[in-house]
Amino acid sequence: MERRETLAYGLLGLPLAFAALPLYVHLPPLYASLGVDLAWLGAILLLSRLLDAAVDPWLGRLADRWSRPRLLALALPLLALGFAGLTRPPAGAGGGWLLLWLLPTYLGFSAATLAYQAWGAALGVTPGQRTRLTAAREGWGLLGILLAAVLPAWWQGQGAAIAESLQPLGWMLPPLLLLAAWPLYRLGQRRHGSWQHPVLPPVSGNWASLRADPAIWRLLSVFAVNGLASALPATLFLFFVADVLQRPASGGALLGLYFLAGALSLPLWVRLAAMHGRVAAWAAGMLLALLAFAGAVWLGPGDLVPFALICLASGLALGADLALPAALLADLSERLGQSGRCFGVWNLVAKLNLALAAGLALPLLAVAGYVPGQPQGTAALVLAYAVLPLLCKLLALALLWRWRPILEEVR
């Protein structure tokens, strides 16, 4: 596979990630600023994310039976429409408005992501190709996240309120989706003829074969625990910067630093995986994240430089989390002949992590007395942001190392 083909596949990761970051990071502070109660906000996010996660296995099955390009073409407009509604709430919008637009946004995003991931697994022929395709997808995705993190922060720096700073993102997403999808469709047409036909032969397996495979369930277990370690700080990042560091204006720049480090680290993790194996490289990334993130427990008001160093180091580790486990799954899913179903379960686990992070952490923080923008309850915020993720990351590393023999056999 040529480098330009790898880049053509990966480009769609940019607008999809551009939409994903506000969904998981910016929406809680946005709707909290509109007066939505923190516990009610957490309940809405939990419910909508659980519903979103529940349809992923069904969408994955659909992606194995439908033309993936056609599914993608149906999903992208739905994503663009829902995202515009979320980022442009009218005066007085509350929890009902949030829930109304979250559902179509999540459905469009999930269908597009599953079709995209399964298409990439089919385009790659060897483990090395699938690792490079996954790295390209996640690398472009990190650039999209970087844009979504920096632009609202810049607009807020110009005096815009948080709601005003997110509105332009809704207008930017449709042209980004169109420009990024076109090279992928051209690539699919060159590699498989008319893109209107399925890119894979009929599904060769069933749910029983998926459940019976020991490697995939061990991989999913590690991914779930490690994902929770990432979902908690992602949900609470802006609250931590605003109320523990007391530097709310720096949130966008710190997010940008984190994701830029992740994007730049991807070639390194691909090279390390080629030299030492993907399991060993992933374990090294987890260890780096542990060492870097432990310092967040001790931070307080004004500790901007130490936290920036933590964002840099943990961002470098992010590259391993993004590229290597998904590449392992791509190989395994092709071996089973069920790429869509495998990625459907994979995305279900990822979204359950995000649902638990928002649906449990925010209400528990409210019970502990934390109120955004107020000094009380920040000790509970530090516990949820830093201590709990460290424990989850330690458990994930232990599981990965224990199960490395069977995971290293994935080819």
N, C-alpha and C positions, 0 to 999 in steps of 0.2 A: 504494500500500500504506500503510495506516494505521500510526501509530507503535505502537499497542498490538499490532498483528499482528507487527511487527518484534520487539518485546520478547517476545511469546509464542514466536516461533521461537527466539530467542537463549537463552531460559532453560535449555534442556537442556544448553547448553555448561557450565553451572556444575557439575553433578555429574560430567560426563564428565572435566572438568579436575581436579576434586577427587580422582578416582581416578587420573588420569595422573601427577600430581606425585609421589606416593609411589612409583609404579612406576619412575620414572626418577631420582629424587633420594634418597629415603629408604631404598630397599631395599639399596643397597650398604653404607651404614654399619650398617643393622640386622643383616644377615646376617654382616657382618664382626665385629660385636660378639658374635655367637653362636659365633664361632670358625671360620667358613668361611675358608679360605685365600684371599688376595687374587687370586692368579692363577687359582685354581679358580672363584672368584666371577666374575671377568671372563669366563672361558670359558663358564660357564652363561648369563650375560646375553647374550653374543654369540650362542650357539647358539639360545636361545629367541627373541631378537629377529630373527635371520635367518629362523627358521621363521615367525614372525609376519609379517615383511615379505613372505615368499614367497607367502602366501595372499591378500595384499591385491588383486592384480589379479583373481584369481578371485572374491573377494568383490565387487569393483567390477562385474564382469560380472553377478554375481547381483543387485546393486542396480539394474541397468538392466533386468532381466527380471522381478524379483519386485516385489510391492508394498513400497515402502520402509517404510511404517508397520509392516507385518507383520514384515519383517526386523528392524526396531528392537525390536519386542515380543519376538522370540525372543532377541535378543542381550543385552538389559539384565539379565535374570535370571542369565544365564551370567556376565556381568561381576561382578554383586554377589556371587555364590557364590565365584568364584575370588579376588576381592579380600579377602573375609573370611578365606579360608584363608591368604593371604599375610601379612596383618597380624596373625594370631593364631598364630604358630608355637609348637608345644609345646616343652617342655624337651627339649633335645638335638637339635632340628631342625637339619638341615644342608643341603647342596646339593641332595640328593634331594627334600626337601620343597619347596624353592624352585622347582625345575624342575617338579615335579608341579602346583603351583598357578599357575605363570606361564602355562602353555600355555592353559588355559581362560580365564584372565583376559585374555590378549592376544587370543584369538579373539573373546570377547564384546565387548571394547573396540573392536577393529578393525571388526567387523560393524556395531556401533552407530554408530561415527563415520562410516563410509562411507555408511550409509543416511541419516544426519542431514545430511551435507554435500551429497549428491546431491539430497535433498529440498529443501534451501535453494536450490540452483541452479535447481530447477524453480519454486519459489515466486516468485523474482524475475523480472520481465519486462524490465527495462531494466538497463544497467550501473550506474546510480546505485542502484537498488533492491538489486542483488546486493552492491554495496559496503556498503550499510547493513546488510543481513542478515548479511554476513560479520563486520562490525564488532560487531554485536549478539552474535553467537555467540562471538566472541573476547573481547568485553568481559565477558559473563557468565562465560566460561571463566576469565578472569583473576581474577574474584572467587572462583571455586571454588579456583583455585590458591592464592589468598591465605589462604583458610580452611585448606586442607591444609598450608600452610607455618606458619601461626601457631599452630594448635591443638596440634600435637605439641610445639612449642617451649614453649608455656605449661604444658602438663602436665609437661614435663621440669623447668621452673622450679619446679614444686610438689614435685619430688623423685622423679618417675617415671623409671624406666629407659627407654631408647630403645624397647625392645620394648613396654613398657606404654603408652608415649605414642602408639603407632600403633594399638593394639587398638580404641579407640573409633571410629576412622575406619571400620572394617569394619562397625560397627553403624549408623553414620550414613548410609552410602551408599544402602542400599535405599530409605528414605523420601525421600531427596533425589531419586533417580531417578524415583520415582513422582510426586512433586509437580511436577517439572519437565516430565515427559513429557505429563502430562494437558493443559496448555494447547496444546501442539503438535498433539496429536491433535484437539483441538477446532478449531484453526485449519485443519488439513487437511480436516476434515469440512465446514467452512463453504466452503472455497475449491474443493474437488474432489468434494463429495458424500461417499458412503461411503468411508471411508479403507481399506477392505479391497481396493479396486481400485487398480492402478498409477496413479501420478500423472502419468506421461508416456506418450506413444504408444510403440509398439515402436521398438527401437533402429534408427536409420537408417544407421549406419556400421558399420565393422568395425575390426579391429586395423590393417589396412593403411592406412586413412585416418588413424588416430591416429599411426602411425609416420611418415607422409608429411608431416605438418603441421610446417613449420619453426618456427613460433612456439612451439608447445608444448614442443619439445625444447630450445629456447633458454631458455624460462622454467624448465623443469625443471633445466637445467644451473646457472643462477644460484641457484635454490632449493637445489640439492644442496650447492654450495660454501658458500653463506651458512648453510645449516642445520648444516653441520659446525662452523662458527665458533660456533654457539650450543650444539651438543650437547656439546662438550668442557667448557666451563665449567659447564654444567648438571650433568654427571656428577660433576665434581670440586669443586663449590661448597662443600659442607659440609666436605670434607677441607681445602680452602684456608683456610676460616674457622678451623677447629680447629687446624691445624698451621703455617700461615704467619702468620696474624694472632694465633693463640693465644687466640682468644675463642670457644670452641665454643658457649657459651650464647647468643651473639648471632646464630647462624645463622638461626633462625626469623624474627627481627625484620628482618634484612637481606633475606631472601627476600620477606617481606611488603612491604617498602619497594619493592623492584624490581618486583613484580607490581602493586602499587597504582599506581605511576607509569605502568606500561604501560596499565592500565585507564583511568586518567584522560586519557591522551594520545590514545586512540582517536578521539574527536570531532575533535581537531585534525588528525589524519592524514586523516580522511575529508574535512574541509574543504579541506586542502591538495591532496588528490587531485582534488577538484572544480575547484579553481582552476588547478592547474598540470599535471594529469595524474598517473596513478598511478605511472608509471615514475619521473618526476622526484621525486615525494614519497618513494618507496621508496629512491631513491638518497640523498636527504637524510637519511633515517633511518639508512642504513648509515654515512654520514659521521659523524653524531652518535655512533653506537656506537664507531667507530674512535677518535674524539677522546677519548671518555670512558674507554674500556677500556684505552687505552695506559698510563694511570697505574698499573694493577694490577701491572705488571712491577716497580715500584720499592717495593712495600709490604713491610712486615715486621711483627714482633711489636708489637701495640698500636695499629696504624694503623687504628683503627676508623672515625673520622670521615672520613678521605679515602676509605676504601672505601665508606662509606655514600653519599658524593657520587657515586662511580662507579656504585653500584647505582641511584641516582636517575636519573642521566643516561642510563645504558644501558637502564633501564626505560622511559624516555620513547621511546627508539629502538625498543624492543620492539614498541610499538603498530604501527609501520609494517610490521615483519616479519610480524605476525599478520594484519592486515587486508588489505593491498594485494596481495601475490602471490596469495593464495587468491581474491580477488575477480577478478583477471585470469583465473585458471584457470576460475572459474565462468562467465564470459562465453565463453571459448573452448570449454569443454565443451558448453555449450548450442548453440553454433554447429555443433559436430560431432554433436550428438545423442547424446553418450556421457558423461554426467556421472559415472555410477558408475565406468566404466573410467578416466576421466581422474583422478578422485580416488583410485582404487585405485593407479594408478602414482605419483601424488603422495605418498600415504601410505607406499608402499613406499620411496620415496627418503628420506622423513623418518625412517623406522625404521632404514634402513640406516645413516644418519648416527648415530643413537643407539646402534646395535649396534657400529659401529666405535669410537665414543667410549669405550664401556665395555669392549669386547672387545680393543681395542688399547692404550688408555691405561693401564688398570689393570695388566695384565701387564707392560707396559714400565716402569711406575713401580716395580713389584716388582723387576724386573731391575736398575733403577737404584739400588735400596737403600732405597726409601721404604717405611716401615712406618707405618700410621696410629697416631697418638698418640706417635710417636717423633720426635726432632729430625733424624735423618739422612734425606737424600734430598729435602729440601724444595726445593732448587734445581731438581730435575727436576719437581717438582710445579708450581712457578711457570712453568716452560717449557711444560708441557702445558696449564696453566690459562689463561695469558695470551698467551704469544708465538705459539704455533701458531694460536689463534683469530684473532689480529690478521692473520696472513698470509692465512688463509682469507678473512677479511672484505675485505681489500684486493683479492684476486683476484675475489671476487664482485662488488664495486663496479665493477671494470674490465670484467668481462663484461657487466654490466647496462648500462653506459654505451655499450659498443661495439654492443650489440644493441638499443638503445632504439628505433631507427626501426621495426623489425618488431614489437616488443612494444607500442609505442604505437598500432599499428594494430588491436590486439585490441579489438573492440567487441561 
